[in-house]
């Protein structure tokens, strides 16, 4: 229903936008680096969780320093 409303109405006119934003659902296979080995994810239901996993993965892989273990990286990730 949300997608129908976003596509069908001029909701964006009250916002400081120059044109209608393009809104679409993200499919699970579009989340780079996160794969569903169970084969149970077929739609957008778990996209938020997959996106958070991706942010965590990026944070663990790209830390500003070479020192520190997993706990330091998790602390840094959770403090953001």
C-alpha positions as CSV (number, residue, x, y, z in Angstrom):
1,X,0.0,0.0,0.0
2,X,2.9,2.4,0.8
3,X,4.4,2.0,-2.7
4,X,0.9,2.7,-4.3
5,X,0.5,5.9,-2.2
6,X,4.0,7.1,-3.0
7,X,3.5,6.5,-6.8
8,X,-0.1,7.8,-6.9
9,X,-0.1,11.1,-5.0
10,X,1.8,14.4,-5.0
11,X,3.1,14.0,-1.5
12,X,6.5,15.4,-2.4
13,X,5.1,18.9,-3.3
14,X,5.1,20.0,0.3
15,X,8.8,19.1,0.6
16,X,11.8,21.2,-0.8
17,X,12.2,18.9,-3.8
18,X,12.5,20.0,-7.4
19,X,10.9,16.8,-8.8
20,X,9.2,13.6,-7.7
21,X,11.7,11.2,-6.0
22,X,12.1,7.8,-7.5
23,X,11.1,5.2,-4.9
24,X,11.5,1.5,-5.3
25,X,11.9,-1.6,-3.2
26,X,15.3,-3.2,-2.8
27,X,15.5,-6.9,-3.6
28,X,17.7,-9.1,-1.3
29,X,20.1,-9.9,-4.2
30,X,20.9,-6.2,-4.5
31,X,22.5,-6.1,-1.0
32,X,26.1,-6.6,-2.0
33,X,28.2,-8.9,0.2
34,X,25.3,-10.4,2.2
35,X,23.9,-13.7,0.9
36,X,21.0,-15.8,2.1
37,X,22.3,-19.3,2.3
38,X,19.0,-20.6,3.6
39,X,17.1,-19.6,0.4
40,X,14.2,-18.4,2.5
41,X,14.4,-14.7,1.8
42,X,12.4,-14.0,-1.3
43,X,11.2,-10.4,-0.9
44,X,12.1,-7.1,0.8
45,X,11.0,-8.1,4.3
46,X,14.5,-8.5,5.7
47,X,16.2,-5.7,3.8
48,X,16.7,-3.5,6.9
49,X,18.4,-6.4,8.7
50,X,20.5,-7.2,5.7
51,X,21.5,-3.5,5.3
52,X,22.5,-3.4,9.0
53,X,24.6,-6.5,8.5
54,X,26.2,-4.8,5.5
55,X,27.1,-1.7,7.6
56,X,28.5,-4.0,10.3
57,X,30.6,-5.9,7.8
58,X,31.9,-2.7,6.2
59,X,32.8,-1.4,9.7
60,X,34.7,-4.6,10.6
61,X,36.5,-4.8,7.3
62,X,37.4,-1.1,7.1
63,X,38.7,0.2,10.4
64,X,40.8,3.3,10.5
65,X,43.6,1.6,12.4
66,X,45.4,-1.7,12.1
67,X,45.4,-2.2,15.9
68,X,42.6,-3.5,18.1
69,X,40.5,-6.5,18.0
70,X,36.9,-7.4,17.2
71,X,35.7,-5.8,20.5
72,X,37.2,-2.5,19.7
73,X,35.7,-2.6,16.2
74,X,32.3,-3.5,17.6
75,X,32.5,-0.7,20.2
76,X,33.3,1.8,17.5
77,X,30.5,0.5,15.3
78,X,27.9,0.7,18.1
79,X,29.0,4.2,19.2
80,X,28.1,5.7,15.9
